[in-house]
Amino acid sequence: MIEFRHFGCLKWVIKMVFVASCLFGLEKLVAEDIDALGYKRLETMDGRVCFEAPLEAVARCNIFFRYAERLFIKLGDFEAMSFDSLFEQVKALPFEDYIGEKDQFPVKGHSIRSKLFSIPDCQRIIKKAIVERLKQKYGGEHFEESGVKYQVEFFIFNDRVSIMIDTSGVGLHKRGYRLQANDAPLRETLAAAMVRLSRPRPCVLTVDPLCGSGTIAIEAALMVTDTAPGLKRSFAGESFSWVPERFWAEARAEALAKIKPCETPIYGFDIDPACIEIARANAERAGVADLIHFDVGDVRQFKSPVPDARGTIVTNPPYGERMGEKAETEALFKAMGKSFCENVPKWQIYVLNCNEEFECFFGRRADKVRKLYNGMIKCSFFQFFKNK
């Protein structure tokens, strides 16, 4: 998977295989991010996209990825239907090229539709194989694991094993701006996807009339200004000795150079004044407070904040199961449909919700419905393009 050139004691990686994991339904958007960075896609499956890139991608992808959850380096990929096979093939991988004598290397992972289905047993076998491999390099019988943490992750699907190292650390959906959220927060990566699918355009308002902690509006502001989502946070890969510090400095300089003025007015409203204060604080930390107009407002009386303006509504109303009683949310859906129909009949509307009968209560059939996941919650993204 990896090709090396050696110059004295320095090791330069020419090409590597990476895996970008994501929420189900966002694979195409992750692929577009990979293409935009100029890297070669290799394979796409549910929840992950594999691609080939040089070592600099550790920095550039972590900083620029807008829809991915994590970035992994793939060390190996093989078939294993027994623990002996798993052990021997993991042991054959060049862990010494990444993990130092005192570094930490915890193991975790998943197994789906495979003979090796016991996660604890797989963890134990893979950990033992790595130890045996590192013994060949460093000697000794014990590793203190007090240094840099290299999170080893395995993924077994249909008996095919991928062994990877996580370069992100904290998930990429955590941009760093949302220290506070409401009771049912929307993942930042999913909020960004919702905005992207709504096709924000210059001089067309983007409005979330149920903004909560402001995630959709903030992600819209980051997107329309081409601000890299990871610009203000740190990553596990920054502590890896074999990833030059200059890669991170160059990637951040590249990201800063790409930022452009906002041409799309963005608004966020919520009936709860406390949510508006949280949203404003989050926008301030994200560096986009001057680009978003947050204010108290009731979606049941929603009107365009700018008279006669063109606009797009992107929102994630309560699901019922998590933020309120089912009857209350269904009544809210009816009120939303009535308000939008009467007050902004020509606007496009994009709504994420897990209620399969949303259209019935909203009073209108969506022009397109896309399946997305908010964490483990299966949702529908209802898209209304045409004028009623």
N, C-alpha and C positions, 0 to 999 in steps of 0.2 A: 504493500500500500504506500510505502514511503521510499523515496529515492534520496540518497545522501551524497554529498561531496565533502571531502575533508581537506582542509588547508591548515597544516600544523595541528594545533589543538582545537581549532574552531570547526564547528560542524554547521554547514549551511543546508537547509532543507530546500530542495528544488520543487518538489510537489508533494502534497498530502491529500488524503481523503477526509472530508469533513461531513458531519451529519447535523443538519438543523432540525430540531424537533419543534412541533407546533401543535396547536389545538386542531382537532379534526375539522376539516372544511377550509383551512387556511393555507393548504399546501401550495396552491397556485400563486397566492400572494407572496409566500416565502420564496418560491421559484423566481418571481419577478425581481425580488430584492437581490437574489444571487446573480441574476442576469445583469442587473444594473451595476453591480460591482465588478463585472467582467469575468466572472468565474464560470467554469464548465459544469453544468448539471450532469449527473450520472444516472440517478434513479430516484423515483418518487413513489412513496407508499403512504398509507394512512398515517398521518401524524409526523412524518419526517421526509426530508429531502436530502439526498446525498450529492455531494459535488466535489470537484477537484480544484485545489487552489494552492498557492504558495503559503509559506508560514505567516506572512504579513496578514493573511485573512483572519488570524486569531484576533487581531486588534480591529481591523476594519469591519468584520462582520458583527462582532459584539457591539460595536459602537453604532453601526448603521442599520442593523436589522430592526425592522419595525413590527413584524408579525410573528417572528420565531420566539420560542420559549427558551431554548438553550442552544449553544453551539458546542459540538463534540468533535474531537479528533478521533477518527477510527483507526485503531491499531491493527485490527484483524477482523476477518469475516470467514466463517467456515461452518461446515455441517457437523453436528455432534448429537449422537443419539444414546451415548453412554457417558457416565461420569469419567471413565478412564480416557475416553476420546477428548472430552472437554478439558481435562487436566493437561494432557500432552500437548494439545494445540494452543492452549493459553500459555503454557510454559515455553513454547517456541517463539513467542512474540518478544520484540526487543524493548522490554520495559526499562532496561538500564539506560536507554537513550533519553528517557524522560524523568525517571524517578531516581533521586539521589539516595545515598546510603542512609541518611537520617530522615528522609521525607516520609510523610504520611500517605497511605494508599488504601483508604476504606473502599469497600466494594458494595454496590447495590444494583438492582436491576429488575427486569420484568421477563416473564415467559408466557407466551401465548400459543396455544395449539401445538405444543411440543412435548416430546417424551420426557425431557428434563423440566418438569413443572414445579419442583420444590424450590422456591426462592432461597430459603436458608441453606439448603444443600448446595445450590449453585454458587452462592456467595462463599461458602466454606471452601469448595473445590477451587474456585478461581483465585481466592486469596492465597491458598496453599501453593498453587502453581506459580503465582507471582513471586512469592517468597523463595521458592526453589530457583526460579530464574535469577533473582537478584543475588542469591547466594553464590551463583557462578561468577558474578561480577565483583561482589564486595567481600565474599567470604563470611565467616561467622555463622551463628545459629539463630541470632535474635536481632530484630530491627526495632530500634526504640521509637521510631515514628514521631519525632518531635519537631520536624522541619516543615517545609512547605506541604500543603495538602493537595494531593492529586486524587480527585474523586474518580475512581474507576467505575464505569457503568456497563452492564451487559444488557443486551436485548436479544431474546431468543424468540423467533417467530417461525413456525413450521420447521422446527429443528435446525434452523439456520441461526448461528450465533454471531453477534457483532460485539466486539470488545472496544470500549471507547474511554476517553478521558474528557471530563467536563471542563471546558475553559471559561464558562460563564460564572459559576458560583451561584449567587442569588439569581433566580430566574429573570430572563430578560424582560418579562412583563412588568417587573418592578423597576420603573425608571428612576425612582428616588424622590419624586415630588409628592407622592401621596402618603403623607404620614398619618392622615386621618381620612376615614371613609364612612359612608353610611352603613346600614345594616346588611345590605346585600351588594357589595362592590362588584363592579364590572371589571374584568381584566383589561389592562391597558392595551394589550395586543389585540384583543377582540374589539375594543372600542376603536382602535386605529383601523381595523378591517372594515368595520361598519362605515366609518367615514370614507374610506377608500372606495367602497362599493357604492356609496351615494354620489360619487363623482363631483367633489367640490369644484366650483368654477368661480373665476373672478366676478365680482359684482353680484353674486348670488348669495344671499344670507344662508349661513348654516346655523340652525337653531336646535337646541335641546330643551324642550319645555318641562322636562322632568330630570334636571341635571344632577341631582344628588350632590356628590362630591366633585363634580365638574369634569369627570374623566373624558367623556366624549368631546366636550368643547376644547379641553386642553390638547387632546390628541389631534383634533382638527387644526388647532393653531400650530402645533409642531409640524404637521404634514404640509400645510399650505405654505409654510416658510422654509420647507426643506431642512428643518432642524433635526439632526440625528437624535433618535430617542435615547441613546446611551451616552450622550455627550457629557452629562454631569454625574455619572456614577462610576464605580470601580468594578473590576472583574477579577475572577480567580486567576485568569491567565496573566495578569500583571505581575504576579509573584513567581511565574515560571522562569527559571534562570535561562532557559534556552529560547525564550522569546525576547529579542532585543528591546530595550526600553524605547529606542527611537521609533519602533513600529507604532507604539501607542501615541507618542508625540506627533508623528506624521499623520496618523489617522485622525486625531483630534484637530490638528491644523486643517486637514482636508475638510472635516465636518464644519468647522467655523467658517471656512471660505465659501461653503455652499449656501449658507443662510441668506434668505432673500426677504424683502418686505412682504407683509401680508396684504393681499388684495381682496380677501374674502371676509366680510364682516361676520363675526361669530358671537352668538348670544347663548346664554344659559339661564334658565328660570327654574325655580323650585318654590313650592308653597311654604317650605320650612326655612325661616331666616337662618337657623343654625347651619343648615346645609350650604346656604349661600356663603356664609363666612368661611366654612371649610373649603369650598370650591375656590374662593378668592385666595386663600392661603396656599392651596395647592398650585394654583396658576402662578403665584408669585415665586414659589420654589422652582417651578418649571421654566421660569423666565418669560412667560407669555401673558402676564397679568394685563399689560397694556393693549393686548390684542383681543380680549374677550370682555363682553359686557355681561356681567352677572347681576341678576336682580330677583327679588321675590315676585312670584307670579303663580297663578292658579291655572293649570292646563285646561280646566273646564271652561275658562273664559279667555282662552288663548287668542291673541290677535297679533298680527305682524308688528314687530317693534319699529319697523320703518314703513309708513303708509305706502301702499301700491308697489312695494318692493317684490322682486322675485326671491323665492326662498326654498330651502330644503330642510325638512324636519328629520333629525336623526335622534332616536331616543330608545330608552330601555326601561319601560314602565314596570312597576312591581309585578312579581310573578304570582303572588297570592300565597304560595307555600312558604315563603320566607319573610315577607314583609307585611303581611296583612291577611285578613280573611278573604276567602275566595269570592264571596258575594260583593265585597267592597271593590276588589280589583275589576270584577266584571262590570260593575256600575261605572268605574272609572273609564274602562274601555269605551263604553257607550257614550259617555260625556266627551271623551276625546274625539270620537268619530263625528259627533254632532258639531263640536267647536271647530274642528279643522274644515269640515264641509262648508259651514256657514261663513267662516272668517278668512280662510286661506284656501279657497277651492282650487286654485291653479298651482298650488305648491306640490312638489314631490315629497313623499313621506316614506320613511324607513323605520321600521319598528322591530326590535328584538324581543321575543317573549317565548315562554315555554308552554303557554296555554294554546292547545290545538284548536280551540274554538274562538280564538282571538278575532278572526274575520267576522264571525257571526255577531259578536258583541259590538265590534267596531262599526258594523253596518256597511261593509264594503269588501269585495273580494280583491285580494292582492293581485297585481299583474305578474308577480314572480315571488316565489317562496324558496329560500335557500336554507339548508340545514347547517347550523353552526352549533358549537359547544361553548358554553361559559363555564370553564373548568370541566366538571363532570356532568353538568346539566345540559341535556339535549334541548336546543331551542330552534325556533324558526325565525328567519329574518324576512319579515313581510315587507315587500317593496311595491309601492304604489307610484307608478309613473304617469299615468294618464289622468287628465282632468275628469272629475266626476260628472 
